Amino acid sequence: MTERATPFYCPFCGDEDLRPVEEEHGWLCGACRRVFTVSFLGIRLPEGAK
Ligand SMILES: [Zn+2]
C-alpha cells in the first residue's frame, strides 16, 4: 500500500484546511501550522467486542 492515509480534520485543532507536505510525506494544517503524518496501523475489534 503506497497511498498515504488522508486525514479530513487536523488532529490537533480540528480544522479542515489540510495541505500535503511532500518533503515529510505529511500534512500541514493551515490553521495551527502543525505538520503531521497519519499512519494506518491495522484493524482490530474493540475490547469486549463479540
Ligand atoms: Zn490544526
mmCIF file of the protein (N, C-alpha, C, O) and its ligand, coordinates in Angstrom:
data_MODEL
# 
_entry.id   MODEL 
# 
loop_
_entity.id 
_entity.type 
_entity.pdbx_number_of_molecules 
1 polymer     1 
2 non-polymer 1 
# 
_entity_poly.entity_id                      1 
_entity_poly.type                           'polypeptide(L)' 
_entity_poly.nstd_linkage                   no 
_entity_poly.nstd_monomer                   no 
_entity_poly.pdbx_seq_one_letter_code       MTERATPFYCPFCGDEDLRPVEEEHGWLCGACRRVFTVSFLGIRLPEGAK 
_entity_poly.pdbx_seq_one_letter_code_can   MTERATPFYCPFCGDEDLRPVEEEHGWLCGACRRVFTVSFLGIRLPEGAK 
_entity_poly.pdbx_strand_id                 A 
# 
loop_
_entity_poly_seq.entity_id 
_entity_poly_seq.num 
_entity_poly_seq.mon_id 
_entity_poly_seq.hetero 
1 1  MET n 
1 2  THR n 
1 3  GLU n 
1 4  ARG n 
1 5  ALA n 
1 6  THR n 
1 7  PRO n 
1 8  PHE n 
1 9  TYR n 
1 10 CYS n 
1 11 PRO n 
1 12 PHE n 
1 13 CYS n 
1 14 GLY n 
1 15 ASP n 
1 16 GLU n 
1 17 ASP n 
1 18 LEU n 
1 19 ARG n 
1 20 PRO n 
1 21 VAL n 
1 22 GLU n 
1 23 GLU n 
1 24 GLU n 
1 25 HIS n 
1 26 GLY n 
1 27 TRP n 
1 28 LEU n 
1 29 CYS n 
1 30 GLY n 
1 31 ALA n 
1 32 CYS n 
1 33 ARG n 
1 34 ARG n 
1 35 VAL n 
1 36 PHE n 
1 37 THR n 
1 38 VAL n 
1 39 SER n 
1 40 PHE n 
1 41 LEU n 
1 42 GLY n 
1 43 ILE n 
1 44 ARG n 
1 45 LEU n 
1 46 PRO n 
1 47 GLU n 
1 48 GLY n 
1 49 ALA n 
1 50 LYS n 
# 
loop_
_struct_asym.id 
_struct_asym.entity_id 
A 1 
B 2 
# 
loop_
_chem_comp.id 
_chem_comp.type 
_chem_comp.mon_nstd_flag 
ALA 'L-peptide linking' y 
ARG 'L-peptide linking' y 
ASP 'L-peptide linking' y 
CYS 'L-peptide linking' y 
GLU 'L-peptide linking' y 
GLY 'peptide linking'   y 
HIS 'L-peptide linking' y 
ILE 'L-peptide linking' y 
LEU 'L-peptide linking' y 
LYS 'L-peptide linking' y 
MET 'L-peptide linking' y 
PHE 'L-peptide linking' y 
PRO 'L-peptide linking' y 
SER 'L-peptide linking' y 
THR 'L-peptide linking' y 
TRP 'L-peptide linking' y 
TYR 'L-peptide linking' y 
VAL 'L-peptide linking' y 
ZN  non-polymer         . 
# 
_pdbx_entity_nonpoly.entity_id   2 
_pdbx_entity_nonpoly.name        ? 
_pdbx_entity_nonpoly.comp_id     ZN 
# 
_pdbx_nonpoly_scheme.asym_id         B 
_pdbx_nonpoly_scheme.entity_id       2 
_pdbx_nonpoly_scheme.mon_id          ZN 
_pdbx_nonpoly_scheme.ndb_seq_num     1 
_pdbx_nonpoly_scheme.pdb_seq_num     101 
_pdbx_nonpoly_scheme.auth_seq_num    101 
_pdbx_nonpoly_scheme.pdb_mon_id      ZN 
_pdbx_nonpoly_scheme.auth_mon_id     ZN 
_pdbx_nonpoly_scheme.pdb_strand_id   A 
_pdbx_nonpoly_scheme.pdb_ins_code    . 
# 
loop_
_atom_site.group_PDB 
_atom_site.id 
_atom_site.type_symbol 
_atom_site.label_atom_id 
_atom_site.label_alt_id 
_atom_site.label_comp_id 
_atom_site.label_asym_id 
_atom_site.label_entity_id 
_atom_site.label_seq_id 
_atom_site.pdbx_PDB_ins_code 
_atom_site.Cartn_x 
_atom_site.Cartn_y 
_atom_site.Cartn_z 
_atom_site.occupancy 
_atom_site.B_iso_or_equiv 
_atom_site.pdbx_formal_charge 
_atom_site.auth_seq_id 
_atom_site.auth_comp_id 
_atom_site.auth_asym_id 
_atom_site.auth_atom_id 
_atom_site.pdbx_PDB_model_num 
ATOM   1   N  N  . MET A 1 1  ? 0.847   -1.186  0.000  1.00 0.00 ? 1   MET A N  1 
ATOM   2   C  CA . MET A 1 1  ? 0.000   0.000   0.000  1.00 0.00 ? 1   MET A CA 1 
ATOM   3   C  C  . MET A 1 1  ? 0.888   1.244   0.000  1.00 0.00 ? 1   MET A C  1 
ATOM   4   O  O  . MET A 1 1  ? 1.566   1.534   0.986  1.00 0.00 ? 1   MET A O  1 
ATOM   5   N  N  . THR A 1 2  ? 0.877   1.955   -1.091 1.00 0.00 ? 2   THR A N  1 
ATOM   6   C  CA . THR A 1 2  ? 1.741   3.122   -1.214 1.00 0.00 ? 2   THR A CA 1 
ATOM   7   C  C  . THR A 1 2  ? 0.989   4.414   -0.941 1.00 0.00 ? 2   THR A C  1 
ATOM   8   O  O  . THR A 1 2  ? 1.593   5.449   -0.659 1.00 0.00 ? 2   THR A O  1 
ATOM   9   N  N  . GLU A 1 3  ? -0.324  4.345   -1.027 1.00 0.00 ? 3   GLU A N  1 
ATOM   10  C  CA . GLU A 1 3  ? -1.094  5.571   -0.845 1.00 0.00 ? 3   GLU A CA 1 
ATOM   11  C  C  . GLU A 1 3  ? -1.214  5.902   0.631  1.00 0.00 ? 3   GLU A C  1 
ATOM   12  O  O  . GLU A 1 3  ? -1.622  5.065   1.436  1.00 0.00 ? 3   GLU A O  1 
ATOM   13  N  N  . ARG A 1 4  ? -0.855  7.131   0.979  1.00 0.00 ? 4   ARG A N  1 
ATOM   14  C  CA . ARG A 1 4  ? -0.923  7.510   2.385  1.00 0.00 ? 4   ARG A CA 1 
ATOM   15  C  C  . ARG A 1 4  ? -2.364  7.768   2.814  1.00 0.00 ? 4   ARG A C  1 
ATOM   16  O  O  . ARG A 1 4  ? -3.236  8.073   2.001  1.00 0.00 ? 4   ARG A O  1 
ATOM   17  N  N  . ALA A 1 5  ? -2.573  7.639   4.087  1.00 0.00 ? 5   ALA A N  1 
ATOM   18  C  CA . ALA A 1 5  ? -3.900  7.907   4.621  1.00 0.00 ? 5   ALA A CA 1 
ATOM   19  C  C  . ALA A 1 5  ? -4.192  9.400   4.544  1.00 0.00 ? 5   ALA A C  1 
ATOM   20  O  O  . ALA A 1 5  ? -3.308  10.226  4.770  1.00 0.00 ? 5   ALA A O  1 
ATOM   21  N  N  . THR A 1 6  ? -5.403  9.731   4.231  1.00 0.00 ? 6   THR A N  1 
ATOM   22  C  CA . THR A 1 6  ? -5.797  11.131  4.098  1.00 0.00 ? 6   THR A CA 1 
ATOM   23  C  C  . THR A 1 6  ? -6.653  11.559  5.280  1.00 0.00 ? 6   THR A C  1 
ATOM   24  O  O  . THR A 1 6  ? -7.769  11.069  5.452  1.00 0.00 ? 6   THR A O  1 
ATOM   25  N  N  . PRO A 1 7  ? -6.140  12.464  6.086  1.00 0.00 ? 7   PRO A N  1 
ATOM   26  C  CA . PRO A 1 7  ? -6.955  12.955  7.202  1.00 0.00 ? 7   PRO A CA 1 
ATOM   27  C  C  . PRO A 1 7  ? -7.971  13.973  6.712  1.00 0.00 ? 7   PRO A C  1 
ATOM   28  O  O  . PRO A 1 7  ? -7.713  14.693  5.748  1.00 0.00 ? 7   PRO A O  1 
ATOM   29  N  N  . PHE A 1 8  ? -9.093  14.037  7.352  1.00 0.00 ? 8   PHE A N  1 
ATOM   30  C  CA . PHE A 1 8  ? -10.114 15.015  6.992  1.00 0.00 ? 8   PHE A CA 1 
ATOM   31  C  C  . PHE A 1 8  ? -10.099 16.208  7.929  1.00 0.00 ? 8   PHE A C  1 
ATOM   32  O  O  . PHE A 1 8  ? -10.543 17.302  7.579  1.00 0.00 ? 8   PHE A O  1 
ATOM   33  N  N  . TYR A 1 9  ? -9.578  15.976  9.127  1.00 0.00 ? 9   TYR A N  1 
ATOM   34  C  CA . TYR A 1 9  ? -9.511  17.052  10.104 1.00 0.00 ? 9   TYR A CA 1 
ATOM   35  C  C  . TYR A 1 9  ? -8.136  17.043  10.762 1.00 0.00 ? 9   TYR A C  1 
ATOM   36  O  O  . TYR A 1 9  ? -7.515  15.991  10.917 1.00 0.00 ? 9   TYR A O  1 
ATOM   37  N  N  . CYS A 1 10 ? -7.668  18.231  11.147 1.00 0.00 ? 10  CYS A N  1 
ATOM   38  C  CA . CYS A 1 10 ? -6.432  18.309  11.912 1.00 0.00 ? 10  CYS A CA 1 
ATOM   39  C  C  . CYS A 1 10 ? -6.650  17.644  13.269 1.00 0.00 ? 10  CYS A C  1 
ATOM   40  O  O  . CYS A 1 10 ? -7.604  17.981  13.970 1.00 0.00 ? 10  CYS A O  1 
ATOM   41  N  N  . PRO A 1 11 ? -5.770  16.694  13.657 1.00 0.00 ? 11  PRO A N  1 
ATOM   42  C  CA . PRO A 1 11 ? -5.945  16.028  14.956 1.00 0.00 ? 11  PRO A CA 1 
ATOM   43  C  C  . PRO A 1 11 ? -5.626  16.934  16.135 1.00 0.00 ? 11  PRO A C  1 
ATOM   44  O  O  . PRO A 1 11 ? -5.897  16.569  17.279 1.00 0.00 ? 11  PRO A O  1 
ATOM   45  N  N  . PHE A 1 12 ? -5.057  18.104  15.883 1.00 0.00 ? 12  PHE A N  1 
ATOM   46  C  CA . PHE A 1 12 ? -4.669  18.986  16.980 1.00 0.00 ? 12  PHE A CA 1 
ATOM   47  C  C  . PHE A 1 12 ? -5.693  20.085  17.228 1.00 0.00 ? 12  PHE A C  1 
ATOM   48  O  O  . PHE A 1 12 ? -6.020  20.389  18.375 1.00 0.00 ? 12  PHE A O  1 
ATOM   49  N  N  . CYS A 1 13 ? -6.202  20.684  16.142 1.00 0.00 ? 13  CYS A N  1 
ATOM   50  C  CA . CYS A 1 13 ? -7.145  21.783  16.328 1.00 0.00 ? 13  CYS A CA 1 
ATOM   51  C  C  . CYS A 1 13 ? -8.482  21.524  15.645 1.00 0.00 ? 13  CYS A C  1 
ATOM   52  O  O  . CYS A 1 13 ? -9.435  22.276  15.847 1.00 0.00 ? 13  CYS A O  1 
ATOM   53  N  N  . GLY A 1 14 ? -8.563  20.460  14.831 1.00 0.00 ? 14  GLY A N  1 
ATOM   54  C  CA . GLY A 1 14 ? -9.839  20.097  14.233 1.00 0.00 ? 14  GLY A CA 1 
ATOM   55  C  C  . GLY A 1 14 ? -10.168 20.846  12.955 1.00 0.00 ? 14  GLY A C  1 
ATOM   56  O  O  . GLY A 1 14 ? -11.268 20.699  12.422 1.00 0.00 ? 14  GLY A O  1 
ATOM   57  N  N  . ASP A 1 15 ? -9.244  21.641  12.458 1.00 0.00 ? 15  ASP A N  1 
ATOM   58  C  CA . ASP A 1 15 ? -9.516  22.406  11.251 1.00 0.00 ? 15  ASP A CA 1 
ATOM   59  C  C  . ASP A 1 15 ? -9.465  21.503  10.016 1.00 0.00 ? 15  ASP A C  1 
ATOM   60  O  O  . ASP A 1 15 ? -8.808  20.461  10.019 1.00 0.00 ? 15  ASP A O  1 
ATOM   61  N  N  . GLU A 1 16 ? -10.165 21.919  8.972  1.00 0.00 ? 16  GLU A N  1 
ATOM   62  C  CA . GLU A 1 16 ? -10.220 21.120  7.749  1.00 0.00 ? 16  GLU A CA 1 
ATOM   63  C  C  . GLU A 1 16 ? -9.248  21.602  6.674  1.00 0.00 ? 16  GLU A C  1 
ATOM   64  O  O  . GLU A 1 16 ? -9.167  21.005  5.600  1.00 0.00 ? 16  GLU A O  1 
ATOM   65  N  N  . ASP A 1 17 ? -8.519  22.664  6.953  1.00 0.00 ? 17  ASP A N  1 
ATOM   66  C  CA . ASP A 1 17 ? -7.598  23.235  5.964  1.00 0.00 ? 17  ASP A CA 1 
ATOM   67  C  C  . ASP A 1 17 ? -6.263  22.498  6.006  1.00 0.00 ? 17  ASP A C  1 
ATOM   68  O  O  . ASP A 1 17 ? -5.290  22.994  6.573  1.00 0.00 ? 17  ASP A O  1 
ATOM   69  N  N  . LEU A 1 18 ? -6.223  21.312  5.403  1.00 0.00 ? 18  LEU A N  1 
ATOM   70  C  CA . LEU A 1 18 ? -5.013  20.496  5.406  1.00 0.00 ? 18  LEU A CA 1 
ATOM   71  C  C  . LEU A 1 18 ? -4.382  20.494  4.022  1.00 0.00 ? 18  LEU A C  1 
ATOM   72  O  O  . LEU A 1 18 ? -5.067  20.364  3.007  1.00 0.00 ? 18  LEU A O  1 
ATOM   73  N  N  . ARG A 1 19 ? -3.070  20.640  4.005  1.00 0.00 ? 19  ARG A N  1 
ATOM   74  C  CA . ARG A 1 19 ? -2.355  20.658  2.728  1.00 0.00 ? 19  ARG A CA 1 
ATOM   75  C  C  . ARG A 1 19 ? -1.229  19.639  2.759  1.00 0.00 ? 19  ARG A C  1 
ATOM   76  O  O  . ARG A 1 19 ? -0.535  19.519  3.769  1.00 0.00 ? 19  ARG A O  1 
ATOM   77  N  N  . PRO A 1 20 ? -1.038  18.909  1.683  1.00 0.00 ? 20  PRO A N  1 
ATOM   78  C  CA . PRO A 1 20 ? 0.020   17.896  1.666  1.00 0.00 ? 20  PRO A CA 1 
ATOM   79  C  C  . PRO A 1 20 ? 1.409   18.525  1.727  1.00 0.00 ? 20  PRO A C  1 
ATOM   80  O  O  . PRO A 1 20 ? 1.662   19.562  1.113  1.00 0.00 ? 20  PRO A O  1 
ATOM   81  N  N  . VAL A 1 21 ? 2.302   17.883  2.476  1.00 0.00 ? 21  VAL A N  1 
ATOM   82  C  CA . VAL A 1 21 ? 3.703   18.299  2.557  1.00 0.00 ? 21  VAL A CA 1 
ATOM   83  C  C  . VAL A 1 21 ? 4.537   17.180  1.962  1.00 0.00 ? 21  VAL A C  1 
ATOM   84  O  O  . VAL A 1 21 ? 4.727   16.137  2.587  1.00 0.00 ? 21  VAL A O  1 
ATOM   85  N  N  . GLU A 1 22 ? 5.032   17.399  0.758  1.00 0.00 ? 22  GLU A N  1 
ATOM   86  C  CA . GLU A 1 22 ? 5.706   16.328  0.028  1.00 0.00 ? 22  GLU A CA 1 
ATOM   87  C  C  . GLU A 1 22 ? 7.004   15.895  0.699  1.00 0.00 ? 22  GLU A C  1 
ATOM   88  O  O  . GLU A 1 22 ? 7.321   14.706  0.726  1.00 0.00 ? 22  GLU A O  1 
ATOM   89  N  N  . GLU A 1 23 ? 7.762   16.857  1.245  1.00 0.00 ? 23  GLU A N  1 
ATOM   90  C  CA . GLU A 1 23 ? 9.082   16.521  1.810  1.00 0.00 ? 23  GLU A CA 1 
ATOM   91  C  C  . GLU A 1 23 ? 8.952   15.540  2.964  1.00 0.00 ? 23  GLU A C  1 
ATOM   92  O  O  . GLU A 1 23 ? 9.716   14.579  3.061  1.00 0.00 ? 23  GLU A O  1 
ATOM   93  N  N  . GLU A 1 24 ? 7.988   15.783  3.834  1.00 0.00 ? 24  GLU A N  1 
ATOM   94  C  CA . GLU A 1 24 ? 7.833   14.907  5.006  1.00 0.00 ? 24  GLU A CA 1 
ATOM   95  C  C  . GLU A 1 24 ? 6.768   13.839  4.782  1.00 0.00 ? 24  GLU A C  1 
ATOM   96  O  O  . GLU A 1 24 ? 6.491   13.035  5.673  1.00 0.00 ? 24  GLU A O  1 
ATOM   97  N  N  . HIS A 1 25 ? 6.174   13.832  3.589  1.00 0.00 ? 25  HIS A N  1 
ATOM   98  C  CA . HIS A 1 25 ? 5.069   12.923  3.316  1.00 0.00 ? 25  HIS A CA 1 
ATOM   99  C  C  . HIS A 1 25 ? 3.985   13.068  4.379  1.00 0.00 ? 25  HIS A C  1 
ATOM   100 O  O  . HIS A 1 25 ? 3.400   12.087  4.837  1.00 0.00 ? 25  HIS A O  1 
ATOM   101 N  N  . GLY A 1 26 ? 3.742   14.284  4.748  1.00 0.00 ? 26  GLY A N  1 
ATOM   102 C  CA . GLY A 1 26 ? 2.764   14.532  5.798  1.00 0.00 ? 26  GLY A CA 1 
ATOM   103 C  C  . GLY A 1 26 ? 1.772   15.593  5.381  1.00 0.00 ? 26  GLY A C  1 
ATOM   104 O  O  . GLY A 1 26 ? 1.529   15.824  4.197  1.00 0.00 ? 26  GLY A O  1 
ATOM   105 N  N  . TRP A 1 27 ? 1.205   16.232  6.390  1.00 0.00 ? 27  TRP A N  1 
ATOM   106 C  CA . TRP A 1 27 ? 0.175   17.230  6.146  1.00 0.00 ? 27  TRP A CA 1 
ATOM   107 C  C  . TRP A 1 27 ? 0.439   18.470  6.976  1.00 0.00 ? 27  TRP A C  1 
ATOM   108 O  O  . TRP A 1 27 ? 0.892   18.394  8.118  1.00 0.00 ? 27  TRP A O  1 
ATOM   109 N  N  . LEU A 1 28 ? 0.148   19.598  6.384  1.00 0.00 ? 28  LEU A N  1 
ATOM   110 C  CA . LEU A 1 28 ? 0.254   20.868  7.102  1.00 0.00 ? 28  LEU A CA 1 
ATOM   111 C  C  . LEU A 1 28 ? -1.139  21.395  7.366  1.00 0.00 ? 28  LEU A C  1 
ATOM   112 O  O  . LEU A 1 28 ? -1.967  21.491  6.460  1.00 0.00 ? 28  LEU A O  1 
ATOM   113 N  N  . CYS A 1 29 ? -1.386  21.734  8.615  1.00 0.00 ? 29  CYS A N  1 
ATOM   114 C  CA . CYS A 1 29 ? -2.662  22.358  8.967  1.00 0.00 ? 29  CYS A CA 1 
ATOM   115 C  C  . CYS A 1 29 ? -2.533  23.855  8.730  1.00 0.00 ? 29  CYS A C  1 
ATOM   116 O  O  . CYS A 1 29 ? -1.647  24.506  9.284  1.00 0.00 ? 29  CYS A O  1 
ATOM   117 N  N  . GLY A 1 30 ? -3.414  24.389  7.912  1.00 0.00 ? 30  GLY A N  1 
ATOM   118 C  CA . GLY A 1 30 ? -3.358  25.802  7.593  1.00 0.00 ? 30  GLY A CA 1 
ATOM   119 C  C  . GLY A 1 30 ? -3.790  26.689  8.744  1.00 0.00 ? 30  GLY A C  1 
ATOM   120 O  O  . GLY A 1 30 ? -3.540  27.894  8.726  1.00 0.00 ? 30  GLY A O  1 
ATOM   121 N  N  . ALA A 1 31 ? -4.435  26.108  9.745  1.00 0.00 ? 31  ALA A N  1 
ATOM   122 C  CA . ALA A 1 31 ? -4.935  26.904  10.860 1.00 0.00 ? 31  ALA A CA 1 
ATOM   123 C  C  . ALA A 1 31 ? -3.912  27.007  11.991 1.00 0.00 ? 31  ALA A C  1 
ATOM   124 O  O  . ALA A 1 31 ? -3.631  28.105  12.472 1.00 0.00 ? 31  ALA A O  1 
ATOM   125 N  N  . CYS A 1 32 ? -3.347  25.860  12.424 1.00 0.00 ? 32  CYS A N  1 
ATOM   126 C  CA . CYS A 1 32 ? -2.409  25.886  13.555 1.00 0.00 ? 32  CYS A CA 1 
ATOM   127 C  C  . CYS A 1 32 ? -0.967  25.672  13.107 1.00 0.00 ? 32  CYS A C  1 
ATOM   128 O  O  . CYS A 1 32 ? -0.057  25.692  13.936 1.00 0.00 ? 32  CYS A O  1 
ATOM   129 N  N  . ARG A 1 33 ? -0.742  25.466  11.800 1.00 0.00 ? 33  ARG A N  1 
ATOM   130 C  CA . ARG A 1 33 ? 0.599   25.360  11.203 1.00 0.00 ? 33  ARG A CA 1 
ATOM   131 C  C  . ARG A 1 33 ? 1.352   24.104  11.628 1.00 0.00 ? 33  ARG A C  1 
ATOM   132 O  O  . ARG A 1 33 ? 2.552   24.000  11.377 1.00 0.00 ? 33  ARG A O  1 
ATOM   133 N  N  . ARG A 1 34 ? 0.691   23.166  12.252 1.00 0.00 ? 34  ARG A N  1 
ATOM   134 C  CA . ARG A 1 34 ? 1.370   21.934  12.636 1.00 0.00 ? 34  ARG A CA 1 
ATOM   135 C  C  . ARG A 1 34 ? 1.522   21.026  11.422 1.00 0.00 ? 34  ARG A C  1 
ATOM   136 O  O  . ARG A 1 34 ? 0.639   20.960  10.567 1.00 0.00 ? 34  ARG A O  1 
ATOM   137 N  N  . VAL A 1 35 ? 2.652   20.329  11.359 1.00 0.00 ? 35  VAL A N  1 
ATOM   138 C  CA . VAL A 1 35 ? 2.878   19.345  10.309 1.00 0.00 ? 35  VAL A CA 1 
ATOM   139 C  C  . VAL A 1 35 ? 2.867   17.970  10.950 1.00 0.00 ? 35  VAL A C  1 
ATOM   140 O  O  . VAL A 1 35 ? 3.541   17.747  11.956 1.00 0.00 ? 35  VAL A O  1 
ATOM   141 N  N  . PHE A 1 36 ? 2.107   17.046  10.377 1.00 0.00 ? 36  PHE A N  1 
ATOM   142 C  CA . PHE A 1 36 ? 1.969   15.737  11.000 1.00 0.00 ? 36  PHE A CA 1 
ATOM   143 C  C  . PHE A 1 36 ? 1.786   14.689  9.920  1.00 0.00 ? 36  PHE A C  1 
ATOM   144 O  O  . PHE A 1 36 ? 1.538   15.006  8.756  1.00 0.00 ? 36  PHE A O  1 
ATOM   145 N  N  . THR A 1 37 ? 1.912   13.436  10.326 1.00 0.00 ? 37  THR A N  1 
ATOM   146 C  CA . THR A 1 37 ? 1.677   12.333  9.421  1.00 0.00 ? 37  THR A CA 1 
ATOM   147 C  C  . THR A 1 37 ? 0.574   11.463  9.991  1.00 0.00 ? 37  THR A C  1 
ATOM   148 O  O  . THR A 1 37 ? 0.296   11.492  11.190 1.00 0.00 ? 37  THR A O  1 
ATOM   149 N  N  . VAL A 1 38 ? -0.043  10.700  9.128  1.00 0.00 ? 38  VAL A N  1 
ATOM   150 C  CA . VAL A 1 38 ? -1.082  9.761   9.540  1.00 0.00 ? 38  VAL A CA 1 
ATOM   151 C  C  . VAL A 1 38 ? -0.637  8.368   9.137  1.00 0.00 ? 38  VAL A C  1 
ATOM   152 O  O  . VAL A 1 38 ? -0.318  8.129   7.972  1.00 0.00 ? 38  VAL A O  1 
ATOM   153 N  N  . SER A 1 39 ? -0.613  7.451   10.086 1.00 0.00 ? 39  SER A N  1 
ATOM   154 C  CA . SER A 1 39 ? -0.196  6.081   9.806  1.00 0.00 ? 39  SER A CA 1 
ATOM   155 C  C  . SER A 1 39 ? -1.346  5.117   10.035 1.00 0.00 ? 39  SER A C  1 
ATOM   156 O  O  . SER A 1 39 ? -2.052  5.185   11.041 1.00 0.00 ? 39  SER A O  1 
ATOM   157 N  N  . PHE A 1 40 ? -1.513  4.225   9.082  1.00 0.00 ? 40  PHE A N  1 
ATOM   158 C  CA . PHE A 1 40 ? -2.501  3.160   9.245  1.00 0.00 ? 40  PHE A CA 1 
ATOM   159 C  C  . PHE A 1 40 ? -1.815  1.973   9.885  1.00 0.00 ? 40  PHE A C  1 
ATOM   160 O  O  . PHE A 1 40 ? -0.884  1.408   9.310  1.00 0.00 ? 40  PHE A O  1 
ATOM   161 N  N  . LEU A 1 41 ? -2.263  1.587   11.069 1.00 0.00 ? 41  LEU A N  1 
ATOM   162 C  CA . LEU A 1 41 ? -1.591  0.535   11.819 1.00 0.00 ? 41  LEU A CA 1 
ATOM   163 C  C  . LEU A 1 41 ? -2.241  -0.824  11.635 1.00 0.00 ? 41  LEU A C  1 
ATOM   164 O  O  . LEU A 1 41 ? -1.569  -1.847  11.770 1.00 0.00 ? 41  LEU A O  1 
ATOM   165 N  N  . GLY A 1 42 ? -3.525  -0.861  11.332 1.00 0.00 ? 42  GLY A N  1 
ATOM   166 C  CA . GLY A 1 42 ? -4.200  -2.140  11.180 1.00 0.00 ? 42  GLY A CA 1 
ATOM   167 C  C  . GLY A 1 42 ? -5.645  -2.018  11.606 1.00 0.00 ? 42  GLY A C  1 
ATOM   168 O  O  . GLY A 1 42 ? -6.142  -0.929  11.896 1.00 0.00 ? 42  GLY A O  1 
ATOM   169 N  N  . ILE A 1 43 ? -6.299  -3.145  11.637 1.00 0.00 ? 43  ILE A N  1 
ATOM   170 C  CA . ILE A 1 43 ? -7.715  -3.172  12.022 1.00 0.00 ? 43  ILE A CA 1 
ATOM   171 C  C  . ILE A 1 43 ? -7.881  -4.163  13.179 1.00 0.00 ? 43  ILE A C  1 
ATOM   172 O  O  . ILE A 1 43 ? -7.381  -5.286  13.121 1.00 0.00 ? 43  ILE A O  1 
ATOM   173 N  N  . ARG A 1 44 ? -8.570  -3.742  14.202 1.00 0.00 ? 44  ARG A N  1 
ATOM   174 C  CA . ARG A 1 44 ? -8.844  -4.638  15.324 1.00 0.00 ? 44  ARG A CA 1 
ATOM   175 C  C  . ARG A 1 44 ? -10.203 -4.308  15.913 1.00 0.00 ? 44  ARG A C  1 
ATOM   176 O  O  . ARG A 1 44 ? -10.725 -3.204  15.760 1.00 0.00 ? 44  ARG A O  1 
ATOM   177 N  N  . LEU A 1 45 ? -10.745 -5.281  16.576 1.00 0.00 ? 45  LEU A N  1 
ATOM   178 C  CA . LEU A 1 45 ? -12.038 -5.073  17.198 1.00 0.00 ? 45  LEU A CA 1 
ATOM   179 C  C  . LEU A 1 45 ? -11.835 -4.408  18.559 1.00 0.00 ? 45  LEU A C  1 
ATOM   180 O  O  . LEU A 1 45 ? -10.800 -4.599  19.198 1.00 0.00 ? 45  LEU A O  1 
ATOM   181 N  N  . PRO A 1 46 ? -12.810 -3.637  18.993 1.00 0.00 ? 46  PRO A N  1 
ATOM   182 C  CA . PRO A 1 46 ? -12.713 -3.039  20.327 1.00 0.00 ? 46  PRO A CA 1 
ATOM   183 C  C  . PRO A 1 46 ? -12.680 -4.129  21.395 1.00 0.00 ? 46  PRO A C  1 
ATOM   184 O  O  . PRO A 1 46 ? -13.145 -5.246  21.168 1.00 0.00 ? 46  PRO A O  1 
ATOM   185 N  N  . GLU A 1 47 ? -12.130 -3.799  22.553 1.00 0.00 ? 47  GLU A N  1 
ATOM   186 C  CA . GLU A 1 47 ? -12.099 -4.753  23.662 1.00 0.00 ? 47  GLU A CA 1 
ATOM   187 C  C  . GLU A 1 47 ? -13.530 -5.139  24.039 1.00 0.00 ? 47  GLU A C  1 
ATOM   188 O  O  . GLU A 1 47 ? -14.399 -4.282  24.199 1.00 0.00 ? 47  GLU A O  1 
ATOM   189 N  N  . GLY A 1 48 ? -13.750 -6.431  24.173 1.00 0.00 ? 48  GLY A N  1 
ATOM   190 C  CA . GLY A 1 48 ? -15.080 -6.895  24.583 1.00 0.00 ? 48  GLY A CA 1 
ATOM   191 C  C  . GLY A 1 48 ? -16.037 -7.088  23.428 1.00 0.00 ? 48  GLY A C  1 
ATOM   192 O  O  . GLY A 1 48 ? -17.181 -7.491  23.642 1.00 0.00 ? 48  GLY A O  1 
ATOM   193 N  N  . ALA A 1 49 ? -15.598 -6.808  22.195 1.00 0.00 ? 49  ALA A N  1 
ATOM   194 C  CA . ALA A 1 49 ? -16.491 -6.978  21.059 1.00 0.00 ? 49  ALA A CA 1 
ATOM   195 C  C  . ALA A 1 49 ? -16.702 -8.458  20.785 1.00 0.00 ? 49  ALA A C  1 
ATOM   196 O  O  . ALA A 1 49 ? -15.787 -9.264  20.954 1.00 0.00 ? 49  ALA A O  1 
ATOM   197 N  N  . LYS A 1 50 ? -17.901 -8.811  20.364 1.00 0.00 ? 50  LYS A N  1 
ATOM   198 C  CA . LYS A 1 50 ? -18.209 -10.214 20.084 1.00 0.00 ? 50  LYS A CA 1 
ATOM   199 C  C  . LYS A 1 50 ? -18.371 -10.424 18.578 1.00 0.00 ? 50  LYS A C  1 
ATOM   200 O  O  . LYS A 1 50 ? -18.634 -11.542 18.136 1.00 0.00 ? 50  LYS A O  1 
HETATM 201 ZN ZN . ZN  B 2 .  ? -4.552  22.321  13.174 1.00 0.00 2 101 ZN  A ZN 1 
# 
